[in-house]
Amino acid sequence: MTDNRFFNRSELIGILVLAVFLVVVLPLTLDVFRLNLVAKYLTYAFVALGLVICWGYGGILSLGQGVFFGLGGYCMAMFLKLEASSVENTKIQSTPGIPDFMDWNQITALPFFWKPFNSLTFTIAAIILVPGIFAWIIGTAMFKRRVGGTYFAIITQAVAAIMTILIVGQQGYTGGINGMTDLRTLKGWDIRPDHAKIVLYFFEVGCLFVCIMIAQFVRHSKLGRILVAMREKEDRVRFSGYSVANFKIFAFCIAAMFAAIGGAMFALNVGFMSPSFVGIVPSIEMVIYTAVGGRLSILGAIYGTLLVSFAKTSLSETFPELWLFGLGGLFIAVVLAFPNGLAGIWGDYVQPRIDRLIASRKSKPDGWTDSSVADGAPAE
Amino acid sequence: MFGDYSLGDLGSIFVMQGFAGLILFSVYVLMALGLAIIFGQMGVINMAHGEFMILGAYVTWMTSNLFQSYMPSLFGGYFFLAMILAFLASGALGMLVEWVLIRHLYKRPLDTLLATWGLSLMLQQAYRSVFGAREVGVDLPQWMLGSLHVTDSIEVPINGVFVMCLTVLITIAVAYVMYKSRWGRQVRAVVQNRIMAGAVGINTEKVDRYTFGLGCGIAGIAGSAFTMIGSTGPTSGQLYIVDTFLVVVFGGAASLLGTIASAFSISQTQSTLEFFMSGSMAKVLTLLAVVGILMLRPQGLFALKVRK
């Protein structure tokens, strides 16, 4: 029964279609502004991907993914902000060489926890490790005591609330409600012009595929099977001699790290980071991306993220009143009618038809995959 | 941090901050009572609880406007009618929501969270469309204004005292209904063992619906009381929802006494800290303490010992 490959044939096709869609179709059809928007949406796809592992497979609903997104984003933003606050750039301040918001808050020296962020190596390590360790602490404290389910969801939500209040309250150290704005260069390379945005987009898509591969690996390994078994019958897995808590901690940590990578990408692509991506509301929105895409589907989560974010941008621009009704209705509809989201609809209705189509047209095996799947998947 | 105050001043500060904490405590208790019934007893995570509370607040606001324009002579007593109306409105909406939404989701508690979050978004937008985005406040009747002078340096506002008395009365009423009445016994039976409760002839669906309605109705009363001490906007409910959940979880989900004890400790800690540091840091420290204690003692302060 064990097959050690990362993916079976249809998953491989799905990943290739997504790759073609993200690497070829979107950059060719969209202008730089729209492509940058897609890059912004894709940063949430990292979070959604983590939630598929943690929530879909592990059954652990975390309502605090915004915290990890924020930790990753703030680590990246701190590095970029320090680079943007060189002594020449900030010579009009009363203390040159520190970020502008610190100067506004009468702080005269760089706080100690900012200092290591002068190094890019440290920053990259911190983006992964800080949220990972934080998730490990929370996970260990909760799962070792067999706290799970709704309690865990509420505690993570409280953590998200604490984090937002803390960031907003400690204005001098974090930039407060405005966050860290005016990020300019990465190691002297300007991240603001159009060509930089395109490079960053491709870099982000590359990272996303690395994460997809990791998720696929987890899912197809024995680990993934234990996660599913744990979700379905926790006690039986425990009695079989597995340490349920450790597997849960692992799933939670990997989701946190994915979210953090997404946050770091956000800071790079969008050029700022603020507490409005940390709190309760964004954290729940990230869960809904996963739910709409399909909590059991790695690719579905990415399509779901793109679709919901796109709908949010376009609807909230034109019909701001309708948008909240739409989003609320979407939550309810997904939960009541389509618990497996878009991927469920795809698997239940579209896939069988395609299979029948292939069966009837065995003579023409080419020419159907790319067009029908690429058109079909994002639009349901 | 105590250096600049004399002992007498400190005493007064603690009493006055303690009293501010008691008002916060009243709001927490009123909100948490409804939630303790819905979450603690039924296991439904109702993220729209804050919006049910705000519905009560808006009903109170409308009633006060009605009295002001048509029966100014009776204005002093509008609040009692408003409270009943708030209870009925929120309770009726709650029963409708239970029938449409919640009853399909009893087996999937995490999904109730998502669905009710969607509901809360829709309700917020509905309030914004109907009542406008600006916050509204009610005019208090004459007898509720002013404050009582206890000593020279200590004075307490009358509306606060009123809200506290109200809280005590409602808590006693809820405790009576849940633990002494026949209906409360049915609720607890359904919660502890749904199948057996059904087998002995309890209509579990009906009990579920009325329980949910009761929890939402109490949230409506909480909203009504909330208008006494603050103004109401479409998103005011969201500010309290996480705190309220923490109160219920911290207290031990199925225990009314635990809910009250945890509401008391959380509100007192927060309001006492608020005097010595910024409001946001006070809140962070309080919430951190609660989360920290919950990590050490996940079952909450008062755990109900039930064989699962």
Interface residues (C-beta under 8 A of the other chain):
Chain A: L61 L63 A141 M142 R145 R146 V147 G149 T150 Y151 A153 I154 I155 Q157 A158 V159 A161 I162 I165 L166 V168 G169 I280 I284 V287 I288 A291 E321 L324 F325 L327 G328 G329 L330 F331 I332 V334 V335 L336 P339
Chain B: F39 G43 I45 L101 H104 L105 R108 P109 L110 D111 L113 L114 A115 W117 G118 L119 S120 L121 M122 Q124 Q125 R128 S129 Q238 V242 F245 L246 V249 S278 S280 M281 K283 V284 L287 L288 V290 V291 L294 M295 P298
